[in-house]
Amino acid sequence: MTAVALRETAGLGFEIQTRLSAVDRYNAWIAQQFLPYAGERVLDVGCAIGNITRHFLDRELVVGIDVAADFVAAISQRFAEFPNFHCEQWNVADVRVRVLAEDRIDTIVCANVLEHVEDDGLALTNMRAILRGGGRLLLLVPAHPFLFGTMDEADEHFRRYTAATLADRVGIAGFQVERLYPMNALGVVAWFVNGKLLRRRLIPSTQYGLYNRLVPALARAERTILRPPVGLSLVCIARTSETEAA
């Protein structure tokens, strides 16, 4: 299956996104990594049902794209009341997606999406072509290849990243990395137990609820006490050159 053909319907991904919608504090924690760097014209790549998108709806323009028609329909209905939002069906690994440069995008959000794309280098190059000069790419990807297990397979992940491989791919695509750091140390344990030891395909809903209650304390600890050396995810803030044509 090619990257362009990947996941035209949401399948199990819809159930995963629905469960993730219940962990609103976790989604807000992810958004908090991005909001200080976001401009006014935002493209959310792989927006799904809008669990992260919703945090940017106060911006001038928000464009969502996803390869799955089910997701495009769901998010379009969810945010129908927002005139500054629209969603289109695109695969970020298709060069035709570069037409979105016409929207003068200054920020691309891509949270837990790049691992779904077989040709992640092409996806990053396309995002680079869409962004205006001085624009920012705000990335969140799963970390630690050793954690790859049944839950990654169920959600159609091609890979998990190390900081070095992510920085290399982002740099090759033409971005300058501003920040790159791990996030969500406790999640490493949960993912290892569920996906490697118990070989589950989905995290139980009860665990999502417990984790959501713990998020404020976890976020505060990682922000104010000690940035952990490891985390379930990697956050990358990258930028295009200011000298490029706007």
N, C-alpha and C positions, 0 to 999 in steps of 0.2 A: 504494500500500500504506500503510495507516495505521500509526501507532506501535504500536497495540495488537496488530496482526497481525504485526508485524515479527519475523522469525527464530524461528518456532515450532519449527523444527528447526535444528540447529547448522550443517549443511552445511560449507562451507569453514572456518567458524569453529572447528570441532572440530580440524581439522588445524593451524590456527594456534595454538590453545590447547595442543595436544599438543607442538608445537615449543617453545612458551614454557615448558612444564613442565621442559624440559631446561636452561633458563637459571636454575637455582635461585638463583644469586648475584644475578642481576638482580631476581628476585622478592623476595628478602630485602631488597635495597636499597630497593625500593618500600615494603615493609612497615616498614622502619626510619623512613621519613618519618612513618608513622602511629602506630606503637606508643606513643610517649610521650604521645599525646593520647587514646588509646582507653580507654573505660571497661570495664565488665564485661558489658554486654548489647549485643552487636554484631549489626548487620544488614549483610550483604555483598550489595550490589545488583549484579546481573549477575555472580554468583559463578563461572559457567562450571564448570570441572572442579576448582576449588579451589586454583589456584596461589598466590593471595594469602590466601584463607580459612585455609589451614593454619597461618598464623602467628598466628592469634587463637584457636586451639582450647584454649588454657589459660584462657580467660575463662569466666565463669559460664554464659553463654548465647551461642551463635552461630547465627544464622538466615541461611541463604543463599536468595536468590531469583534466578531466571533465567527468561526467556521461553521458552527452548528446552528442550523435554522431554528431549532427549538429554543435555543438560548436567545437568539435575536428576537424572536416573537415574544418571549417571556419578559425580557428587559424593556422592550418597546412598550409593552402594556404597563409594566410596573412604573415607568417614569414618564408616562404619556402626558402628565400635567406640567412637565418642565419644557418650555419652548426652546431652551438653550441646549437640549439633549436630542441626539438622534443616534440610531444604531444601524449598522450595515453588515451584511454577510460578506466577510473577506477572510482569506487565509493570509497571515502575515508572511508566509513563505512563498507567496505568489508575487512576482515583480509588479503585477498590475495594481497592487495595493498602494504603490507610490503615488497614485493619483490623489491620495489624501493630502499630499503636500499643498494642494490648492486651498485647504482649510487653514493654512498658515499656523500649523501646530507648533507650539513652543514647549510642550511637555508630553512625553509618552510614559504612561503607566503600564507596566507589564508584570503582574503579580501571579506567580505560580502558573506560568504559561509556557515559558521557553523550553521547559523540559518535555512538553508535549509535541514539539516541532522537530521532525527528523533532521532537517537542515537548519540548525539554529544559527549557523553563520550567515546564511542567506536572510533569515528573519531579521537578524540584527542589522545587516546591511540595508535592508528595506526600511527599517525604522530610522536608520541614519539618514536615508534619502528623504524621508518625510519631514524630519525635524528642521525647523528654521535655524539659522545661525545663532549660536549661543543657547540653543534649546537643550533641555535635559531629558535623559532617559532614566526612569526610576524603576529598578528591577528588583524582584524578589524571586529567588529560585531555591529548590531543595538542595541541601548540602549533604556531603559525605556519601560517596559511592558505596561504601560498605553497608549503608542502611537500605540499599535497593532491595525490595522484597515484594511480597504479594500485593501490598496496597499500591505500590508504584505500578505494578503490572496491571492491576485492575483499573487504574486511572489513566492507563496508556502513556506512561512516562517512558521516554527513551533513555533518560540518564538522570543522575544527580551530580552536582558540581563540587569541585574544590574551589577555593578562592583563587588559586593560580590558573585553573582552566577557565574560570569565568572572566578573570581580568584579561587573559590572553584573547579570548573570543571577542570581548567588548572592544579591546584595543585594535584588533585586526579590522573590525568593522568601521573604525574611524572615530571612536569616542575617546575622550580623556576621562579616566576614572578619578572622581573626586573623593569618594568614600566607598569603602568595601568592608563589611563587618558581619559577624554572625549574629543571629537573633534566635531566641526561644530555646534556651539550653534544656529546659525540662522536656520539651517535645522530643528530644533525641531518645530519651528513655522510652516514652510512650510508643514512638514509631518502631523502635527496635523490638519491643515486647509484642506489639500487635502484628507487625509485618514480617518479622524474622522468626520469632519464637513460636507465636500462635498461628502464624500464617493466615491471618484474617485478610479479607478483601476490603472491608470497611471498618472504620473505628465505630464502636458501639455508641449509640446516642447518649447513653448515660455518661460515658467518658467526656463527650463534648460538653455536657452540662456542667460537670465537675470542673473541667478545664476552664470554662468560661468564667466560673466564679473565682478561679485562682489568678486569672490574667492581670487584674490591677496590681496585685502584689508582685507578680513576676515582672511586669513591665517596669514598675518602680525600682525593683532591685537591679535590673539590667541597666536602667538609666542613671541611677544615682549612687549605687553601691559599687558594682563591679561589672564591667562589660565582659561577658563570658568568653572564654577562648574557643568554645564550640557552640553550635546552635543547629536546630533542625533546618533553618533557612539561612541564606546569605542575602544581605541587602547590598545593592550596588547603586550608587548615585554617579552618573556619568554625564558628560557634557560634549556638545559639538563646539567647534571653534567659533569665536565671536566674529571672525573676519569673513565667514562665509556669507553668501548672499541671503538676505532675509526673504 
